[in-house]
Amino acid sequence: MPLLPTPYFFVSPQLRGRVAPRVVALLSRRTRRAGQCLGLDAAALRSLGLRIVEDEEMAELHLAYMDEPGPTDVLSFTPAAAGAPQAPGLPGSLGDIVIDWDAVERQAGAASSVARLNEATVLVVHGLVHLLGHDHGDRHEGRRMHRLEQRVLRTLHVADPPRPYAPRLLTAHETVHEAAPKRGSRARR
């Protein structure tokens, strides 16, 4: 039986008691499925690195690479960004995703391993989509990126919580009711 293409995971030593091995195994499986859903081949998935860190290390990375103070929930690094040499004729590394586990715990919405796994999955999918060249710098690209993430998360059966970069489709609950025709009424011109 062939080995499944598995990304390389590294859990910061400071988090070893907080990130259960079972959660890492499930996150690895979900990362593989997300990559396949995005069209990544086995070599690309094997070349993906995923690092789970705490706030302090994430804040250092965020400042060093994005010139922004404080931690963020996820960062993606392409091989070009990291200055990795590219060997001719060999498949290149997909890149690396760094997840802040403290942010995962804050954003999970519940103090359960399932909620943390789901939040970590959302962040991994976001990082993968960035590694494939998408960005949310402008509204149009942000919408495309968010739709792609939603498609992958639906495949994984993970709810997609609102994100600061994702466009809001409706501004208020009343808008839904105003836009929908009343029962028994017909559209008027």
C-alpha positions in Angstrom: 0.0 0.0 0.0 1.6 3.4 -1.0 2.2 6.0 1.6 -0.2 8.9 1.7 1.3 12.3 0.9 1.7 13.9 4.3 2.8 17.4 5.1 5.6 17.9 7.6 4.3 19.0 11.0 6.3 20.7 13.7 4.8 21.6 17.1 6.6 24.1 19.1 8.1 22.5 22.3 6.2 25.1 24.4 2.9 23.6 23.1 3.6 19.9 23.3 1.2 19.5 26.3 -1.5 21.6 24.7 -1.7 20.2 21.2 -2.7 16.6 21.4 -1.0 14.2 19.0 -4.5 13.0 17.8 -5.4 16.6 16.8 -2.1 16.8 14.8 -3.0 13.5 13.1 -6.5 14.7 12.2 -5.2 18.1 11.1 -2.7 16.3 8.9 -5.5 14.2 7.3 -7.6 17.3 6.7 -4.6 19.2 5.3 -4.1 16.4 2.8 -7.8 16.4 1.8 -7.8 20.2 1.5 -4.7 20.0 -0.7 -6.3 17.4 -2.9 -9.5 19.4 -3.2 -7.3 22.4 -4.4 -5.6 20.2 -7.0 -2.3 19.7 -5.3 -0.4 16.5 -6.2 1.3 14.1 -3.8 4.8 15.8 -4.2 3.4 19.2 -3.4 1.6 17.9 -0.3 4.8 16.1 0.9 6.7 19.4 0.4 4.3 21.4 2.6 5.6 22.4 6.1 3.2 23.2 8.8 4.4 24.7 12.1 2.3 25.2 15.2 3.6 28.0 17.4 2.5 30.2 20.4 1.8 33.9 20.4 5.4 35.0 21.2 7.0 33.2 18.2 4.1 34.3 15.9 4.6 37.9 17.0 8.3 37.7 16.1 7.5 36.2 12.7 4.7 38.7 12.0 7.1 41.6 12.8 10.0 40.1 10.9 8.1 39.2 7.7 5.0 41.5 7.6 6.5 44.5 9.6 3.4 44.4 11.8 3.6 44.1 15.6 1.8 41.5 17.6 0.7 37.9 16.7 -1.6 37.0 13.9 -3.4 33.7 13.5 -1.7 32.3 10.4 1.2 33.1 8.1 2.1 31.5 4.8 5.6 31.4 3.3 6.3 30.6 -0.3 9.8 29.1 -1.1 10.7 32.3 -2.9 9.8 34.4 0.2 12.0 32.2 2.3 14.8 32.4 -0.2 14.8 28.6 -0.7 17.0 27.5 -3.6 15.1 25.7 -6.5 16.9 22.7 -7.9 16.4 22.4 -11.7 14.1 19.5 -12.7 12.9 18.8 -9.2 9.5 19.7 -7.9 9.8 22.7 -5.6 8.5 23.1 -2.1 5.0 24.3 -1.8 5.9 26.4 1.2 5.2 26.6 4.8 2.2 27.6 6.9 2.6 28.8 10.5 -0.4 28.6 12.8 -0.6 30.4 16.2 -2.2 27.9 18.6 -3.0 30.6 21.1 -5.1 32.3 18.4 -6.7 28.9 17.5 -7.8 28.6 21.2 -9.1 32.2 21.3 -11.0 31.9 18.0 -12.3 28.4 18.3 -15.6 29.4 19.9 -15.6 26.5 22.4 -13.0 24.9 24.6 -13.2 21.5 22.9 -10.6 19.7 20.8 -13.1 19.5 18.0 -13.6 23.3 18.0 -9.8 23.8 18.0 -9.3 21.3 15.2 -12.0 23.0 13.1 -10.4 26.5 13.7 -7.0 25.1 12.9 -8.4 23.6 9.7 -9.9 27.0 8.7 -6.4 28.5 9.1 -4.6 25.8 7.2 -7.0 26.1 4.3 -6.5 29.9 4.4 -2.7 29.3 4.3 -2.9 26.8 1.5 -5.0 29.2 -0.7 -2.4 31.9 0.0 0.4 29.5 -1.1 -1.5 28.9 -4.4 -1.2 32.6 -5.1 -4.4 34.1 -3.9 -4.6 37.2 -1.7 -7.2 39.3 -0.1 -5.6 42.7 -0.7 -8.5 44.0 -2.7 -12.2 43.3 -2.4 -12.6 41.3 -5.7 -9.7 39.0 -4.9 -10.8 38.7 -1.3 -14.2 37.4 -2.5 -12.6 34.9 -4.9 -10.3 33.7 -2.2 -13.1 33.3 0.4 -15.3 31.4 -2.1 -12.5 29.0 -2.7 -11.9 28.5 1.0 -15.6 27.9 1.5 -15.7 25.2 -1.1 -12.8 23.4 0.5 -14.2 23.8 4.0 -17.6 22.4 2.8 -15.8 19.4 1.4 -14.2 18.9 4.8 -17.5 19.4 6.6 -16.1 22.4 8.6 -18.1 25.5 9.2 -16.5 28.7 7.9 -16.7 31.4 10.5 -16.7 35.1 9.4 -13.3 36.5 8.7 -12.1 40.1 8.7 -11.0 39.9 5.1 -14.2 38.1 3.8 -16.8 40.4 2.3 -20.1 40.6 4.0 -22.9 39.7 1.6 -25.7 41.2 3.7 -25.5 44.1 6.1 -28.5 43.3 8.3 -31.0 40.6 9.0 -33.8 42.8 7.8 -32.2 43.0 4.4 -32.9 39.3 3.9 -36.6 39.8 4.7 -36.9 42.9 2.6 -35.4 41.2 -0.4 -37.6 38.0 -0.2 -41.1 38.3 -1.6 -43.9 37.8 0.8 -45.8 34.5 0.6 -48.6 34.7 -1.9 -47.3 37.9 -3.4 -46.1 38.3 -7.0 -43.2 40.4 -8.1 -44.3 43.7 -9.5 -42.7 45.8 -12.2 
